[in-house]
Structure formats: structure tokens, C-alpha cells
Amino acid sequence: MKNRFIGSFPTFILIFSLFTISLPQVGFAQTSAQTATTNDIEKRLSGIAAKIEKRRKELGIPGLSVAIVKDGKTIMSKGFGYKDFEKKVPVTSDTQFAIGSATKAFTALSVLMLQDDGKLSLDDKPQKYLPYFKINDTEINEKIQIRDLLSHSSGLNRTDLGWITGKLNEEEIIRVAGEAKPAAKLRERFLYQNVMYLAAGEIVGKVQDKPWSEFVPARIFQPLGMTNSSINVGQMQKAKDYSFGYEYNFDTKQTKKLPTREISAIAPAGSINSSSDDMAKWLKFILSGGEANGKRLVSKEGFAEWIKPQMKISPDGKVSYGFGWFVQEWKGKKVVQHGGNIDGFNSMVATIPEENIGFVMLTNVSASSLGDELMQIVWSGILEDISDAPLTEEARKEIGKYRFAQAGFDIEVKIEDGKLIAIVPEQPTYTLENVEGRKYKLLNAPAGFFITFKDGEAFLEQPQGNFNLPKIGAEIETKTDDSAKELIGTYEAEQAKGNTIEIREVDGKASLVVGNQPPYPLVKKAENEFISPDLPAGFAVKAKRDADNKIAGLILVQPNGEFDFKYIGETEKTAKPKISADELIEKTIAALGGEANMKKLDSRVTKFDINFVNQGVKGYGTTYQKAPNKSVSETTLTALGKNIGWVKDYFDGTKGGGEYSFGRDEEYTGQRLEDVKFGSNFYGLSGWKDKLKKAEVVKTDKIGDEEVYVVSLEPKDANNITLYVSTKTFLPLRQISLLVSSTSPQKIPIVENFSDYREVDGVMIPFKISSINPAMGEIITSIKEIKHNVKISDDKFRK
């Protein structure tokens, strides 16, 4: 069930936080690193541990363990918090956690070891060992090699829906992926793919005549001395010391225990469990270049293939994927890393080989962001100068309170333990570290937070946007920043001709417009550099100028690289359409049947078929809706001709959530609940003025050959929605919204296209809805039958 202000239609949306990857953060300043001496290593480790514990509490992580290896020695391996949150049983360095997708490096290593044994080649076709393996594209199917399984270059989007139901065996999971429509050509672009790693593991089993689950313990765990590591949940739960898994709800501040998911059927993609002590041995093996106790497990050539870039993620190749590893840079040094995420657990394994340093983090919470933060904390904490400078008299002048009007509170700057700190209501205390002049970095905040003091004010830089904060008691002049409006125009990608983006004025603000995504308002961060409060850390727009200082192009900065765009002219039709939002919405209501006809209906039962185009899964279901705002959708999933699971999502007018045959139940809270409330209105646009803060017709555009009005809808409590309305029929043809989570900071843009409108009992309803989202690919819902004014009990809409 999604936000559909034009009415609730049964488009299935499912977001899994399973085997997700930790995309690298790049762009740290290029400064020289200085290795710690033994004299201060304890002080450094103490500082790192303090930061870990502080962030653990702030991020709602019940427990975690961290190991750090430097120059062949384990210099830290310890637990933080609790492995059993309810009984407050502490984590130790022996506590087993699920490592999720960090398993993939073990699987890739297995393949390379067997290549050394002469039993297979990376250039072999998967079909040589798995006759049932296929890709639903003739060219890819003929050319794909084992190396493509390991480098996420198969062209397949994530095909996780089949295996997550728990009803399919290994061969069936691979067959279902073979039914999915690829999202790209072979080796055209990086597309993360769990099932291809299952296929690689199955190949290991075929050529070795023993399953992957036996090969890894015998050929990797045992030589490395990893005696406290396991391959499945059953083994982990027989260990003397293991952790339960949890999720933390940022809205309710509640911690909830999750059932540990058994994933033996897709084990090579993410089933390993281990402890920080055991994973320290894995780090030593990696940093030794492939040796364990003086004996080589993989050839030098195989090891080099393992950790070298194989598939570009960013066009410049600064962020790439190897075989089971992300390859990136930190201050000019090569970083080899991989995160993992599965129900109740999150991990990070990262190394800088040339510095002979690495760390592992194992947590018992879903979707933690701490792994990326730890790369900065550990690398800086061990490799950089941390000498303390005395607090200057100049620094003492910054003491005072600063009014953050946009956020509705004051920030107090004061001295604590001889250091300058910033106190923010209901947030952790931030230590301020001087960068230069009067500019300070917020040490224990995520990357991108700075504060620069000026006479009578402070300039706060943050990934969500920059702000001038007047010092209470000081008089300063504030001005509206219109500097981004100079960028307004259309830009074409240098490396993908025909692909364009726009900087367009939306609601009086210069905004970045990329394809079907919502507009992102821009604010100035530095000279020729802009960020958006609606984008996460690591995203920015940089202006390129010609010899005459005029805008020549843009650089889109993202966590996965930088992308160049050339200015190609003024944005077409930047002038707003003459039709007002009031007039357009009234015409749309009339086109949909009119308010009088809508109000003749008080319930709707809709039967539908559903096709997960990029998953190889299909299904069918029924949606029940009742005025004014109750809704429930029940979907049965099918694959290979059999039922493999079901999903139910519901909203009873006040509460809502999701239930799954193959996973934990979910209760909507916070922003997610507000979005569901807004999208569940039975009468759609009717009474829109009571539901919105603002509606604006932004521009005209085209969907295919049809011209549309683009309407920005700003609800009172829910996320903004962009509606595309035909200029001829005034029927909605597209809707763009955001799907948010209460247990992670993820915001996913969802595009829904509406077509095949038919009249049913006086109202117009699209009988085909095509939904696109990054996690699931394209989902096509086809309505088969609609009945109105059916008696439905209120109990139907409750959990």
C-alpha cells in the first residue's frame, strides 16, 4: 500500500534490508597519514572505543564487537553493549554475530582457490557446471562467465523476492532468477546480485563434490584457526556465546528482538556467523596477502584478482567492485571493504593493505550506518596525528548560544574538560575540533558537519543544508541566498549522451531535477558548490565555469563517484503554466468522475494480478477499501508454478502495518505512518485543500508523446508528492513519492505510472499500474475486477 493521492490502488511495494551493501563514502581531504607509535596506541584505542560506545548508544545499537588488526597483531578485540538486550548480557570478543554479505568474500575466495587447483576457470560459463542456469536475455546467457557472478556484472537487478520466501531450494532460486528480465546488458553497469553468489557457491559444490557449506570450513576456517565461526543459524545457536538480533525504531525509540533468519538455501551470499576474535584472523589473512601461518591458501595471482577492481561503480573507477569486495580510496590509499546486513545484524570488514591495517565491526541491529563511520574513526584514529592543542583565548570567544530558527532550538557552545563543545537539545554532545581559523568540525557527528564562527553569528554546514545561526544578543543581517539560481538550465551527461538533468526553479528555489525523482532544492555550501537538505551526506552539485566565468557545466558528486554534465541551454518551458493548482485539481477530480459520483461509493473490492518483472516472481491478490480511509491488500506470490508466500498490508484509519508469511510483522510509525494515512483517502483528491499545505503547478513536461502538467503537492504531515496530469484528459498519468523507514535513514523514490483508464460505476480507474523502485525493479499490477459498495467489516482492516 503506497501513497496514492488519486486513490488507493494495489501496487505491491516491498523493501528488504537483507544482504544490503555498504556503499563507500569517498571524497575525504587528501592529506598525508602518520602512523601511530607504540607510545600512544593505547590512548588512540581508548579514544576509538569511546567514540564507538557513544555512537552505539546514539544509533540505538544494543550490542556490537570490534576488532582492529595492525601490522599482523590484534590491537583491539572487544565487545560493547549487550548480546541479550532484555537480560542485559554483555557482548564479548567471542560472541558470534551474523556477518551477512561480508560472506561474499569467502565465496569469491573459494572460487579462486579452485581455479588454483585447476578445477575451474573464471572464464568458464556457469552452464558448464549448472545446466539449469540461464539469464532471460539471449546475448547475456551466451556470454556470461563465472567472473560476472562474482563482480555483480550480470545485468540482473536484485532478485531477492524468490529466495526470501523460504519456499525454494538452491536450484529453484537460481531458476527463478533466470525468469527475471535483466535491467542492463552484460558488464554494462554494477547491479548488486545475491543469487549470482548462490550460483557461484553451487559451482564450488559441483566441482569439489562437496557443498560450499563444507568447503569453507575445511579450506578456509580450519587453516585460519577460525574455530568460533559457523555456516548457518543452527550452528551459531549451538555456540557457547552468540547474539540475538534486533531492530531499533527511531520514531518510538524502542528496541525489538527479531527472529534469526535461516538462509541456508542462499548461504554463499550471506550466511556466515563469526566473532571479532575469529574475524581478526580473517583480517590477518587478508593483510598477509593470502597466507595463513606461513602457508599460502590462494596464489599471488588469485589474491590479486580477489581485491583488484573488476567492475566500475563510479564512471571514473575510483569506486569499484572486486570479487566479494568494494575497492575505493581513503586519502589516496586503497581501501578494500564489504558490509553486510540481514534481519537483526549488520557488519563491516575493511582494510588498507598498504598500511597493514584493518578492522571488523559486528552489530546486532538491522541496517546500522556505523560501519561507514568507523572507516573514518579507525583510519584517522590510528594513522593520523591526534596531539591535543591547548584551547586558545580566541576559541573562548565562541562561547554562547546560537539561534537555529529553522530547527526550532538554540545551540549552546561552551567549554567542557578543556574543550569546546556544542550542546543541541535531545542530541549527543558534540566536541568541536578546530580545522582552520574559526572553523570547527563536529568530531562525533557523521561526516560533513562543520561550524564556522563569525562576529555575531555561526555558519552551520551539514549534509541536510547550511544555515546562518545568529548569536543571541548580537545584531546581524540575514539575506536570502539565491546564488543557486545562476545554475538554472539543462545539462547533458558527458559520458552518456542524451541523458540530461535540470536545475529548475521550484517553489522559488533553484532545485536539482533528475529524471522522475522529486526536485531537490539547492543551498550554497561553498564557492561553486551546492548541497540539498533533501539529500543524504555525500551528495553535492559543483559548478564548472568557462574563461568568462559563465556556467559551463556541473559535476554531480555522489557517494559512488563524480559525474560530469555539460550545459546545453536554458531549461525548456521554465515559465509556469497559466493554469492554477486549484483549477487543475478541480479538472482532475472532474476527469476522475466528479465528486458527486465519488461520494456515491463507500467501499471497493479490487482483484488483481501482479508481475515482478525484474524478480521472476508473479502473484495475485485482493484489495479492500472502505470510506473514509480504511484499506487492506492481500497478495499471494507465485514462482515456478507454485505459491511461495503471501503479504498483507493494512490501515484501519489510525494504525497500519504489514504482515508476511516469510518475515517479521511491521507496524508503521512516524513518517511512514503519516504517509500511509495520507495515501489511504478513499476519495483521493476530493477535499484536497484540507489535506495540503500547498499545491503548485510547476511546469509542463512529457510522458512519452503526451504532454502533462507537473504538480507539486505538499501535505501537512506526509512526504511531498509529484503528480503528472495529462493536459488533454486531466487524468493522472504518473506519481512520484518517497518510501521511508522507521528503522533506517533510507528514503526510496517510488515512481508509479497509471494507464488503461476505465469507467467503473461512474469513476475512472487505471487498470494498469507500473511501479518502479530501486529495490524491486518494475512491478506491473493489472486489475481484473472491481466491485463497489460491498459490505466490509471493520475487522478486515485490522491486524
N, C-alpha and C positions, 0 to 999 in steps of 0.2 A: 504494500500500500504506500503510495507516494503522494506528495503534494500535487494535486491537480485542481487548480482553481476553476477550471472549466467543468469539473465534475470528477468523481472518483471512478477510475477505470482500472480493470485488473491487469496491471503490468507488474510482473514479479521482479522485485529487486532484492538481491541477496549479497551481502558483503561479508567475506570471511577474513578473519585475521589469522590465517593459517599458513605457515611456511612463508610469511612475508619477508621481504628483504629489507636490509637497512641500506638505503641508498646513501652513498657517501656525500659528506659535506666537503666542499672544496673552496679554495679562494683565500686561505689564510695568508697573512703577510709573509713575504719572502725574506726571512732573517736567518742568520746563522744559528745553529743549535750548539749548545755547550753541554757536554756530558757531565753528569754529577760525579763528584768524588765520593769515596767511601766515607769521608768525614761527615758529610751532610746527608747521606742517603736515608738514614732513619728519620731525620727531620722532614725530608721530602715525602717519604712514605706516610708519615703521620699526617702531613698536610693533605695528601691524596685521600687517605682514609677518612679524614674529617669531611672533605667535600663529598665523598661518596655517601657517607651516612646522612649528611644534610640533604642531599638530593633524593636519597631513598625515601626519606620522610616526606619531602615536599611533593614527590611524584606518587605517593601512595603505594610504594612497593613494600609488601610485607617482609620479604627477605631476599637476600642475594649473597653470592660469594664472588670474590675477585682474586685472580692470581696474576702476578706480574713476573715475567722472566727477563733477566738482563745478563748478557754475557755468559749464557749457559747455566745460570743459577736462578732458583726461585727466590725472589727477594720479598714477595708478599704472596700469601695464600690464606685468606681468612673469610669468615662469614660475617654478615651484617643482618640484623633483624631476625625474623622467625621463619622456620620451615613449616611450623604448625601455628598459624596466626591465632587461632582460637585458644589454644592451650599455652601459647607463648613459649614454644620450644625453639631454642636458638638454632640458627644455621651454623654449620661448621664447615671447615675446608674439605670434609669428606662427604658432605650432603650431596646426593645426586639430584640433578635437575634435568629436564628435557632440554636439549640444545637446539631442537628444531632444524632449520635449514643449514645450520653450521655442519650438519651431517653430510651435505653435498660434497665437501672437500674430501671426505673419506671415500665416498663413492667414486669420485674422479680419480683419486689416487689408486683405487682398486683396479680401474681400467688401465691406467698407466703401468702398474706392476705386471698385469697380464700381457701387456704389449711387450714389456721387457722379457717376459717368459716365452714370447713368440707364439702366444695362443690367440692373439687378435691384433688388429691394427686400427688405429683411429680413423683410417681412411676406408675401413670396411663399411658396407651398407648394413643397417640394423637388421634388414630382412634375411641376411645370411644366417643369423642366429635365431631370429624370431620371425618365422614365416608369416605370422598373422599381423605383423607390424605394417601399418600403412599411414600415409598422410592423404587427406582428401584434396589433393592437388597433384595432377599427373607429373608436372615438372619437379616439384619438391620431392615427391615419392621416388622418382628415379634417381635423384642426385643426392639425397640426404645421406650423411655419413655419421658414424658414431661420435666424431668430434662435435657435430652440431647438437647432439643430445646434451653434451656437457657444457656448451658455451651459450645456450639459450638462443640459438640462431635458426631454429626450425621453422619459424614463421607462424607458429601456433601461439595464440593468446593463452592465458592460464585456463586449463581445462580441469578445474578442481571440483566442479559440481558432481561429476560422476563418482569419484572416489570418496568424497566427504560423506556420502550417504551411508557408507559402510556395508553396502549390499553386494559389492562386486569384488571378484578376486583380481589378482595381478593381470592376468591375460585380458579379462573383461575391461578393466580400467584402460588398458592400452588400446583395446578395440574401440572403446567409446571416444577416446581422443582422436582416433582415426576417422570418426564420423564428423568431427568438428571442421568448420570452414576456417582455413588459415586467415590470419589478419595481415600477413605480409608475405613477401617472397622469401625464398631461402637466403639466409645471411643478409637480408635487406636491413633489418633492424633488430635490436635487442628486445626480446619478449620473454620474460621470466616464465619458466615452464617446469612444474613439478613432475608431471607424468613422463617427460622425456628422461628425467633422472631415474624414475622407476624402470623405464626401458633399459637404461644403462646397467642398472643393478641386475635386471633379469638376464642381460647378456653375460655379466660376470658369472652368474649362476650356471648358465648353459655351458660356457667354455671350461669352467672349473669342475663341473659335475657336482657342485655343492652350492647351496643357496648363498646369496650375498650375506645373509644374516649369520652364516657360519664362517664365510671368508674373512670378513672384517675382524671379528675377534681373534681368529687364528693367525692372520697375516699382518695385522696392524696392532690391535690391542696388546696381544701377548708379547711381541718383541719390544714394544714401548713400555711394558710394565704397567699398562692401564688396567689394573685388576679390579677397579671400582667403577667400571663403565658397563653399560648394558645396551641391548638392541631393541627391547620392547618394554611395554609398561609392566607386564607380569614380572620380568626380571628385575626391573627397578624396584617394584614394591616388595620384593623379597630381600632387598638390600637392608643392611642394618641402619642405614642413615639415608633417608630420601625426603624430598619436599612434596607437600601438596601444592596444587596450582590455584591461582586466584585471579580475579579481576577487580579493578578499582574504579568506582564510578565517581567522576569528577564533579557531577552535579550533587549527588547525595552524600559524598564523602564516605561511602560505605565500601567495605571490602567483602567480597563474596567468594566462597570456595567453589571451584569448578571441578567437575569430574574429569579425570585424566583420560584423554582420548587415545584409544588403541588404534594405531595406524600401521599395523604390520603389513597390510596389503600395499602400502606405498612407502615402505620402510627406507629405501635408498634415498628418498627425497628429504627425510627428516625425522627418523625415529630414534636416534642415539640419545642416551642419557648418560651424564657424567658429572664429576665433581671438579672443583677448582684444582685440587691436588693432582687428579688424573689429567686434566686438560693442560696443566703446566708441563706435563711430559710431552703432550702433543705440540705445544709451543716450542719446546726444546728441539723436537724432531724437525719442525719447520725451519727454525733458525739455524740448524746444523746443516741444512742443505739436503736433507733426506737420509740422515744416518741415525741409527739407534744403537747406543752402546758400542760405537765404533764400527758397526756393520751397516751397510747400505741396503735400505729397503726398496729404493727406486733408483734407477740410473740417473746420472747427472743430466742426461738429455731429457729423460722423463720428468725430472723435477723442474727443469727449466720450462718445459711445456706447461706444467701444472700452474705455475704462478705468473706466467707472462700474459700480456693482453692477447686475447683471441677474438673478441667481438667488441667493437666500439659501442659505448653507451652514449657518450657525447661526440659530436662530429669531429672535434679536434683530437679525440683519443685520450684526453687527459683522464677520463674516467672510462674504464673498460671492464670486461669480464674475462677471466681466465678459464680454468677448468675447476669450478667449485669455489672460485674466489673473485671478489671485486678487486680491481687494481686501480689505485688512484695516487694522489700525492699529498704530502704534508710538508710544507715549507721546502719544496724541491726534492723531497725524499720519497721513495716508493713505499706505499702502504699496501699491504695485502690483507684483506679483511672479508669477513662474512658474518652477517647477523642471522638470527633465527627467531621465529615466533610461531607459537601454537597455543591452543587453549591453556591459559594459566601459566605460560612460561615464555621467557624472552632471553636471548643470548647475544653475545658479540665476541668474536675471536678476531684479533687484529695484531699485525706485526709490522715493524720497519726493519727489514732484513739487514740493511747496511749499518744500522745502529745496534743490531743484535738485541733487539728489544721486542717484547710482545706482551699482550695481556688477554685474559679471558674474563668475561662477565657472565654470570648465570643468575637469572632472576626467576621468581615465582609469580609473575604477574604478566597478563597479556599486553602486548603492544607497547612496551615501555620505550621511551625516547632516550633512555640513559646511555645506551651503547654508543651513539654518535657523540654525546657529550664527553664520554670517558676517553675517546680518542684524543681530544684536546687536553683534558685534565691529566691523563697519564703521560702523553708525549711531552707536554710542557713541564709537568711536574718533575720528570726525570731528566730531560735533556736540556732544559733552559735555566738561565740564571735566575735564582729566586731570592737573591740577597735583599734584605729589608732596608729601605731608605728611611731616615727619620722624617716624621711629619713636619713639614715646613710651616712657617707662620703664614705664608701665602695660602696654604691649604686650609688653615684655620678660618680664613675669611669666608670660606664657602658655607660655613655652618649657618643653618637657618631653615625655614620652611618655605616650600615652593608649591604654588597652587597649580594642580593638574586639573584644570576646569573640565576638560573633555572626559576625564575618567571619574570626576566627582569626588576627589580626595586631595589631600596635601601630602607631599613627600618631605620628610624631615631629614636633614643632613646633620650629623653630629659626630662626636669622637667617642670611640669605644675601644678600650685596650690599646690606645695609642694609634688607632687607625680611623680613617674617615669612613663612615658607613651611611647608608641610605635606608630609612625605615618607611615602608609602604604598608598601609593598613591591610591586615589579613594576608600578608605575603611574608616570605622569609626576609631576614635582614641581609642587605646586600653590602658587601665590602667593596670599597672603591679603590681601584689601583690606578695610579697616575700613568697616563700614556705619554702625554707631552703637554707642556703649558698647563692649561686649566682643564684639559680633557681627561676623563677618567673612564675606565672600563668597570662594569659591574661584574666582579670576579665570579660569583657563584650563580650568575644568571646564564641562560643559554647564549650561544654566540650571537653577536650583533647588538648588544645593549651597551650604550655609552652615554655619558652625561658630560656636557661641556659648560662650565660656569662662565658667565659674563657679568658685567656690572648690572645688578638688579634683576637678573634672570638666569635660568639654566636651560640649555638646549638638550632635550632628551632624544636620543636616537634609539629606535627599537625596530625589530622586523615588522611590527604592525603599523609603523608610521612614526614620523618625527614630530615633536611638539616643543614650542617655547613655553616654559613654565615661569611665570613672574614670581619673583621673591616677595613674600608677604611683607608689606611695609615699604616696598620700593615702587617707584613710578616708572613704567616702561611703555613704549608704544608698540602695539601689535598690529600687524598688517596681514592681509590675506595673501597667501602665496599662490600666484598664478603662473609661476615660471614654467610649469609643465605644458602650458598651452602652446608654447613655441614648437612643441613636438607634433602638434596635430597634423595628421596626414596619413597616407598609405605607404606601407613598406613591404618589399619583396625579399624573401629569403635568398641569401647569396648561394646557398648550397642546395636549394630545392626551388628552382624557378617555377613561378606560378603560385606558390604558397605565399599568402600575404597576411599581414596583421595591420591593425589600425590604432592610431591614437585619436580618440574622438572625444568631444565634449559631451558628457553625460551628467545631468543634474548640476550643470555649472562647473564641473570638474573635468580636467583632462584625464581621460581614462584609457587604459590599455584594453583593446578588444581583440581576443584571439578566438577565431572560429565561433563555435557555439557556446563558449564559456561566458559567464556573466562579465560585465565590464569591471575592470579593476582601477579605481581612482588612484592617481599618482600624486605623491608628495616628494618634495626635494629632500634628498639626503646629503648631497654634496654637489660641488660644481659638476654639471653634466651627468649627474647620477640621481635616479629617482626610484622609490620603492612604493609599495601599496600596502595599506593597512589590512587589506583583504587577502594577502598572500603570505605564506609561511616564510620563515627565515631562509635566506639564500637566494631569494628572487629579487631581481632589480632590472631596471632599464637604464642603459648608458647611452648618451647622445654622442654621435660622431659628427664632427664638423669639417667643412672644407676650408680652403685657404682664405675664403672671405668670411669665415666664422659662421656660415649658414649651416643648418642641419643637413647632413649628407646621408645619415643612416642611423640605425640603432643597433645596440648589442643587447640581446635578451640574456640576462645572467640567471642561471638556474642551478640547483644543486648538482645536476648531471652534466653541466658544461655551459659554454657560452655560444650563442648563435647570432650570426651577423645578418642584418637586414638593410637593404638599400632603399633610400627614399625614392619613391616613384611618382609622387604628386599629391595634390590635395585630395583629401577624402571625398569621394563622391557623395552628393546629397547630404552634406553636413547640416544643411538647413533643416530645421524641424518641419515635419509635415504640418499642414494648416489645420488638420483635424485635431480636435482636443481629445484628451483622455475620456472625458465624460461622454462626448458624442460617440467615440469609437466603442466604448464598452457597452453603451446602450444599443448600438447597432449589432454588436456581437451577441448580446442577450436576445435580441430580436431574431437574429440568424439561427440561434440555437433553439428557437421555438417560441420565445417570448415568455415573460414572467408568468402570465396567466396560465399558459399550458404547463409550465414547470410546476406551478403550485397545485395543479390538479393531481399530481403524483405524490405519493408519500412513501413509496418503497420501490426497490428494484432488485430483481434476481437475474444475474448475468452468468451464462455458461460460456466458457472459452477454452480454446486450445492455445498452447504456448510452445514456442520453439526457441531454445537457447542455441542460436546459430553457431557461436564460437565455442560451444561446450560439448556438442554431440549429444545433448540431452533434450528431450521434449517433455510435454506434460499436458494436463488438462485440469480444469477446476471450475469453481463457482464463487462468485462474489455476491454477498447480500448487503444491501444498503437500505437505511431507514432514516427518514427525516427526523430531526434536522441534521444530525451529523454522526450517525452510527454506521459502522462498516466492518465487515469481516470478509476475508478472502481465504479460500481453502484450495490448495494446489497439490496435485499428485504428480510426481516426477517419474518419467519413464526413460529407459535406455535399453538397447538390445532386445526390445520387445517385451520388457517386464517392468513392473513397478519397482522403483528403488527408494522411494521416500515420499514424505509429504511435508508441507509447510502451511502454517496458518498464521495470518496476522490480523489483528483486531483492534477496534477502537469503540468503546462503549459510550462515547460522548464526554468522558472525563479521563479515563485511563486507557492505555493501549499497550500492545506488545506483540511479540512473535513467539510461536511455538514450532518446534522442528522435531521430526522423527529421528534425526541424526545429530542433534546438538542441544545445547542448553537453551532453556526458555529465556526470553529477553523482555524486560519491562522498560517501556520508553520513559525517559526522564528529561528534564532540562530542555534544551533547544530542540532535540529530536521530538519530544512530546508536543512542543509548541507547533512544530512543522506539521505533525500529523493532525493536530486539532484544526489547523488552518485548512489543510487539504481535504478534510473529511466532510465539508459542507455539501449536503445533498443537492442544493440548488445552485451550486457553482458560483457564477458571477453575480447572481441576484443579491442585492443588498450590499454591494461591494464597498460603498462609501463608509459603512460601519465597520468594515474589516481591515481597511487600509489606512496607513498614514498618508500615502501618496501614490498617485498613478501618473505616468508621463509617457506620451508617445515620443520615443527617442528619435526615430528615423524611419525611412523605408528601406527595404532590403529585398532579396530574392531567395526563395526556396525552390530550387530547380528553375523552371521558367515562370513561376508565379510570383508576382510582387506581393510583399507583405508589409504591414506596419509592425514595427518592433516596439513593444510596450513594456516599460519597467514598472513592476508592481512592488510596492514596499509595504508589507503587512505591519501591523502594530507590534507583534511579538515574534512572528516567524521569519525565516530567511527570505531574502528577496527572490522574486521570480521574474523571468523574462518570457513574455508571451509574443508569439509571432502570429498575426492575424491577417488573413487574406484581404487585399484591398478590393477584391471583386465580390466575394461571398460573405466576407466578415466572419468566417468560421476560423477558429484557432487551428493552425497547422503545426505548430511546434511550441514546446515549453521547455525552458531550461531552469533547473533548480539545483540546490545543493543537498546532498545526503550527509548528515553529520552523525557522530557517535558520542555517547556519553562516557565511553571508556578509552577513547583515544582522541588525539587532536586532529584526526583525519577529516577533511572535507572533500567530498567527491562530487564533481559536476555530473548531473544526470540530464541527458537530452532525450525528450520524448517527441516523436513525430506522429501526428494524427492524420488518418486518411480513411477513404471509403465511408464517408458520412452517409447515414441512412436515417429516414424518419421513422420513429417508433412512438406511437401514441402522442403525436404532435410535437415531439422534441427530436433534435438532431444529435445523433451519437456516432462517433467514429468506430467503425467495426474493425479497424486495424490500427494497432498502436505499436510502433517500433521504438524501443528504448535502447539507449546506448550508454554504457558506463564502463570505466576502465577495468573494473574487477571482473565483470561478466561478459563483456563484449556486447554484441547485439542480441536483443531479446524481442521476438515478434509475438504479439498477442493478437489472436483472431477471435472475434466474438461470434458465437454460434447461435445464441438465443437470448432474448431479453423479455422478461415479464415484469409488468408494473403493478403496483397496488396489491401486492401479495402480502398476506398477513405473516409477520415475522415476530417471534417472541423476542423480548429484550435480552433474554438469557443467551440468545445466539451470539451476541456481540461481546460477551464476557469471556474471560479466560477459562 
